[in-house]
Amino acid sequence: MSFITKTPENLAAVKERLELVLSCANVGMWDWNPQTNEVVFDDRWAEMLGLVPSELTQTLDDWSLRVHPNDLQSCFDDIADHIEGRSPTYANTHRMRHKNGSWVYILDQGRVTERDAKGRPIRFTGTHTDVTAIIESQRKATEALEMRDLFFAQISHDIRTPLHGILGAVSVLEAFDSDEQTHKLLSMVRKSSAKLARLIDDILDISKICAGGIEPKMDTTDILQTVRQSFDQHRALAHDKGLEFILTEQLSLPPYCETDDLRLSQILDNLISNAIKYTEQGRVNVIVEGFSNGISIQVKDTGLGIKDIKRAFENYSRETILNAKGSTGLGLGIVKMLSEVLGIELTVASTAGKGTCFTLLLTQLSDQQNVADLQARQSEIKGLQRVNSSQTCLLVDDDDVNIMVGQFLLEKYFDHVVVAKNGKEALELVGKDNSFDALFVDLNLPDMRGEQLVEAIQKIFLNPPKIICQSAEAEFSKMVSECGFDA
C-alpha cells in the first residue's frame, strides 16, 4: 500500500496510518498460509468475536470451528473458486459464534498474494468486517415489506369480500321476476356497488404501486380474448347512453403476448369506461391491430376530449377532479402506472370537444412453445363436459354471503351443491366421496390457503376432480360457464 504525501514517509508512519484506517473502519485482518494452515489474526479480528489474542491458536481452527455449520461449506467453495482462478477475489458473508454464544455476521474478503514455484498458494491475506447491523436492518426491512404486502392482501380481501357479496346478491335478486320500480332499485345498487368496487381497486393499487408492491404475473395471454371480455363488460353501459359501441379486429398474426392478463384488463376497463363516461353522443371504438413487432389496442371516442394532455395522467389533477362527471382523477394515473409495470407503451391524442384516442402497444410477443402450452390449457378447460346425468360440486368458502350467492349460481350448472366452510372439512368430504365433478375453492380459507388445499387433494387422489380457485375478484358465474359446465 502506498500513500501520496508531500514528503516521503518511513515504514512506521505508513503502518500507523494503516492502523488508523482499519480501526476507524472496524476491520480485522488475517494472513493465512494454506499449506501449513497457520494464520495470523490481529486484535480487531479477535475483538469482533469477544476474544483476546491469547485465546487464539493462530491456526485455521480459530476461524473454521466458529463458523456456523450451515455456512462453512459455502466458505470453502468460495475459497476454492478464488484459489483455482474462477473468481478474482474471495468474498463470503457468514455467521460466526461470538464468545457470549450469539451469532454475528462477518463479511470475509481476501485474495492470494503469494504462490510457490508450482503455483500453490502460500499466502492468502484478507479482512473481516462485522456486518451484523446491516444484515439485521435488511431483515427488518424485508419483514416490513412482507407485513406491508400482507396488509394490502388482507385489506383488499376484507373490503372486496362484502362488496362482491352485495354484487352477487343483487345478481341473484335480478334473476327473479320483479316490478319495474324494484328492478330500477336493484340496478342502482348494482351500478353503485360496481363504481365503489372500481374506486376501491384504484385506491388500493395506487397505494401498492407507490409502495413498490405490485409484481406483475407475466404469462402468455390471448390479447384478443382479453379485449373481448373487457368490451363485453361495457356493452350495457354504452347501450344505456345510446352510444355506438364498436370492436374492430385487424389481426393477421396470432394475438399472443407475454403480459399480466388481470392488469391488462384493469387498464382496458379504465380506458373504456372513461371513454363511455366522457362521450355524450357518437361512438366508442376499440381497435385491436397486429404488427410484425407487436399488437396495438386503441380506445377511441367522440367525447369531450382532454384540454391538457401533458397532465392527463397526473393523479388528482384539477381537470379530472373538477368536472361534471364527478371523477376522482385516479383512473388514468392507474393506467399509466400499470402500463409502466407491464412494459406497455402508452400514448394519447386528443382534441377538446372532438374526442380522444388512447393507444397501448404490446411488444413482448409470445414464442410458439408458450402459445402451444396456453392453447393446450384452453382446450382442456373447454373439454370439460358432463360425464353423467347428475353432477355434484363442492363449494369451499367461509363467508356466509359468498356461500348463499355461490349456491344459487352453481345450482344453474350442477344438480347438487355441497358446502364446506374450511379446508379440513373439505378434505373430509372429498375423502369420503370422490365423486365430485368439480371443486370451487376460495383462496382465503380460515385454516389454510386455497392452494394448500388443492395440493393436499392432488396428493390424495390419482385422478382428483376438477378444481377451480376463486377470490373476491372472480366473476363467479362467468368463470363457471367458461370451464365448460352448461346450465
N, C-alpha and C positions, 0 to 999 in steps of 0.2 A: 504494500500500500504506500502511496506517495501523496504528499500534500504540497500544494503550491503556496509558497511563502516568499516574503521579500528577502529573507536571509536563510541560508542553509541551516537545518536543524539536526541535532545529533539524535542517535537512536533512542535515548532516554526520553527526549521531548516528544518524538513520534509515538512512542509507547504510551506516554501519559495522555496524549491527545486521543489515541485509540481507546484507552480505558475510559476516558470521559464520555466518548461517543457511545460505547457499549453500555455503560452504566445508565446513561440518560435514556437509552432505548430499551433498557431492561432485557438485554440479550445475553445469554450464556454461550460459552464456546466449548467445543470439543475437538480433539485431534486424535484420530484412530488409525492404528496400523492393522489392516485387515489380515495380514499374515500372522501376527502374534496375538491379535485381539487386545493388545494394550491400548488404553485410551487415557488421554489427559483431559480431565474435566475442570473447568475453572470454578471459582467461588459462586458466581451468579448461577451457573448451571445447578449447583447443589442447592442454593437458596430457593430456587423455584419449587423444589420438592421438599422444602422444610429441613434440609440436611446441612451438615457442615462437611468440609473436605475430609476430615479424619474418619468419617463414616463411609467413605468410598474406597473401593479396592483398586480403582483406576483400571478396571477391565471392562469388557463389553457387558458383563453381567450387571454392572451398576445401572445400565440402561435397560437391557432386554428383560430382566426379571421384574422391572417396574412397569413395563408397557402392558396395557390391558390385553389379555389373551386373545380377544377378538380382533385386535388391531395389529398384532405382531407380524402376521404373515404378509399383510399388505405393505408393511415397512420393509421387510426383506425383499419383497418383489420389486419395490421401487428402487431399493439399493442395487439390486441385480441389474435392473434396466439401465441404470447410470453406469455401473462398472463395465457392462458389456456394450456400452455405446448406443443404446436405444434412446437415451434421453441425455440432454446436455448437462443437466444438474440433477441432484436428488432433492426431492421435496415431499414431505408427508405430514399430515396432521393426525395426531393420535392421542389417546388418553394415557396418562401416566399416574401411578399411585403416589400421592403425597404422603409424607410421614404421618400425618394425622388420620390417614385412611381414606381421605376423599380422592376424587379423580380430577386432575387438571388436564386441560387440552394444550398440547405442545405442537407448535409449528417447527418441524425439524427440517433444516436445509443444509446442503453441503455439496462438495464435489471432490473428485480425486485430484490431488495436487502433485502427486509423485508416483511414478511406476518404476519397477526394476527393469533390467535388460530384457526380460521375457514379456514385458508388458503387464505384469501383475501389479495391482495397486499396493503400495506400501505406505501411502499417506492419504488419508481421507479426512478432510477438515470441514467443519461446519458450525452451525449455531442452533440454539434452542430459544424459542420465544414463547412465553406464556400467552396464549390467545383465549383463555377460558372466558374472559369477559366478553370478547367478540362473539364466541360461539353461543354463549348464553343469551346475548342480545338477539342474535339471529333466531335462536329457538323461540324466544318470547315473541319476536316479530312474526314468525311462522304460526305460532299458536293464535296470535291476534288475527292473522289473516283467516285462519280456519274458523275462529269464532265469528268473524265477520261474515264469512260465507254461510256458516250455519244459521246466523241471524237472518240473512236475506232469504235463505231457503225456508226457514220457519215462518217468518212474517209473510212471505209470499203464499205459503200454503194456508196459513191461518186466515188470511184475507180472502184468498181466491175460493177456498172451500165453501164458505157460506154464500158467497156471491154466485158461484156456479150452481149452488143448491137452489137459489132463487130462480136462476135462469132455467134450470131443469124443471122445477115445479111449475113455472109458467108454461113451459112447453107441454107438460102433462095436461094442464088445465085447458090449454088452447086446443087440445085434441078432442075435447068434449064439445057437444053442441051447446051454444050459449047465445044469449040475446046480443044484439048489436052493441049495447052500452057496456056489457061485461067484456065483450071482445075488444072494444076500444081501450078499456082499462088495463086488460092483460097486455095488449100491445104496448101501451105506455110504460108499464112495468118492465117489459122485456127490453124496450129500446133504452130506457133509463138505466137499467142494470148493465146492459151491454156497453153503454157510454161510460159508466162508472168503472167497469172492468178494464176498458181501454185506458182510462186515466190512471188507474192503479198500476197497470202494466208499465205505462210510460214513467211514472214516478219511481217505481222500483228499478227500472232499467237505467234511468238517469243516475240514480244513486249508485248502482252497481258499476256502471261504466266509469263514473268519476272516481270510484274507489279501486278501479282496475280489476273488477271482479268477474267480468264476463269472458269466458273462454269458449270460443265457437266450437261446435261439434261438426267439423268438416267431413262430408261424406258425399258419395256420388248421388246426385239429385236430378230427377227428371224435371227440368225447369218448366216445361210446358204444363205438366201436371200441377205444379205448384201455382203457376199463374192462373190456370183454370179454376182451381179451388178458391183462390182469393177473389177472382172475378165473380164466381157464382155466389159467394157470400154477400156480395154487394148489389145483386140484381134487384132485390126488393127495395132497397134504399133509393136506387136510381129510378126505379119504376114509380115510387111514391112521389118523386119530384117531377115526373113527366119527362125525364131526360132520355135521349137516345144513348144507349149503353152498348158499346161495340167491342168485341175482342177480335183482333186481327192477327193471324198466324202466318208468318212468312219464313218458313224454315225448310231448308234443303238438306241440312245435316241433322243427325240425332241430337236432341236438345239436352245433353247431359253435361253438367258441370260439377266441380268439387266445391261445395258450399254448405252452409248450415241451413237446412230447409226451414226450420222453425223461425230463425231470424230473418231469412229472406221473405217469408210470409208476413212477418211483422212489418217489414219495410213496405211491402206491397199494400198491405191493409191500410197503413198510414197514408200512403200516396193516393190510393183510390178513394178512400173515404174523404180525404181533403178535397180531391177533385170534385166529388159529388157535392160536398158541403158548400163550396165556393162557386158552383155553377148553377145559376138560376134558370137558364134555358139553353137549349142547344144539345151538346153531346159530350160524353166522356169516352175516349177511345184508348184501349190498352193494346199495345202493339208488341208482338214478340218477333224478333228478326234474327236470323242466324248469319254469321260471317265466318270467314276462314279462321279468324283469331279469337272468336268468342260469340256470345249471344247478348243482344241488347233487348231491354224491356223499356218501353216508353209508356208513360201515362200522360195523355194529352186531354185538355179540356178547353171549353169556350167560355170560361168563367171570368171572375173578377181580375185575375192577373195579380202580379206582385210588383209593387212600385219600386222597392229597393232590393234587388236580387242579392246584393252583397250581404245583406242582413237576413236573408231568407232562412238560413239555418241556425241563427242565433236563438238560444232558448230565452224565453220571456221577453222577446223583442216587442217594442211598442206597437208595431204594425199588426202583429198577430194577436196581442192581448186586447188592445183597444179597438175591437171591431164588433159589428152587429151579430156575428156568428158565435160569440162567446168562447172563442178558442183560448186555450191555456198557453199556446205558443211552444208546446213541448214536442209535438209530433214530428216536425221537420228536423229538430235537433236530434231526436232519436234516430231518424232516418240517416242523417249524416254520420252519427257516431257508429251505428251498426254497419253502415257501408264501409267505413274505415276498418272496423274489426274484421269484416269478411273479405277485405281486399277488392271491393266493388268500386268501380269508377262512377261517380255520381255527378251529373251536370244538370243545369236548369236553364231554360229560356222562357221569357215571359214578356208580355206586353199588357200594360194596365188597361183593363176594360175589354180585352180581346181573348185572353186565355194564357195558359201555362203548359209547358211540356217538361216533365222530368224524365231523364234517361239514365238507366242503370246498364253498365257494361260489365259483364262477367267474362273473364278471360281464362279462368282456370278450368279448361276443358278436361273431361274425364278420359282416361285411357280405356282401351277396348276391354281389358280384363275386368276393371271396376264396373263398367257398364253391363258386362255379361253377368257378373255377380248380382247386381241390382235387379236385372231382368229375371234372374232365377228366383230371387226372393219374391218379386211381384207375382210371378207365375204360381209360386207355392201358395201365396195368400189367396189369389183368385181361384185356385184349385180346391179350396175348402168347400165341400158340398155336404148336403145331408146324407148320412150313411144309413139312417134308419128312419122309421116313421115317427119316432118320438125322440126328440133331442132334449138334453139336460145340460145346464151350465151352472157353474159355481161362481157367485159374486162375493169377492172378499173385500170388505170395506168396514171401517169402524165408525163412519159418520151416518147417523140415522136418516138425515135428509138425502144423502147420496144413495143409501140403500133403497129408500122409498122410490126415488126417481129412477134409479137403476133397474129395480124390479119391474116397474111399469114399462120402461123402454125395452128391456130384454124379453118381456113376455110377448112382444111382437115377433120375435125371432126364435124363441125356444118354448117348448111345451112345459118345461119345468125349470124353475129358477130356485136354486138352493143358496142360502146366505151363510157366510162365516164372517165374524167380526174381528178376527185376528189371525196371524199366521199359524199358531198352534192348532186352533180349531179347524182351519183349512186343511192342514196336514192330516188331522184325524179323519176328516170327512173323505178326503181323497184316498187315504189308506184303507178305509172300509169299503169304498166303492170307486173303482177307477173307470166307471162307465161315463164320466162326464165328457161331453163333446168339446167343451171349452171352459176355460177359467178366465175370469176378469178380475185382475188383481190391482188394488190400489198400491202405489209405490210408497206411501207413507202409512205403514201399519204401526199400531202401538207397541208391538213386541219384536218386530223385525222389519227390515226393508223389504219391499216387494221383490227386489232382485234376489234377496236371500231365500225367500220362499220359493221362487222359481227354480233356483239352483237345487234346493232340497228336494223338490218334486222330481226334477230331472234325474237326480241320483237314485231315487227310489224305483222309478219305473223305466223299463226298457223302451216303451212307447208311450210317453206321457201325453195327456190331452193337449190340444192347442191352448196356449196361454197368451193372453193379451194384457199388457200392463197399461195402467192409465194413471193420470194425475189430475189435479184440479184444472189443468189447461186443456184436457182432452174433450173433443166433441164426441159424446158417447155414442149416440145413435148412428152418426156418420161413420165412426170407427167400426162399429159392428157390421154395418152393411158393406163396408169396404173389405171386410175379412171374408165375405162370401156367404154370410148367413142371411137367407132371404126371409122376408116377413111372410 
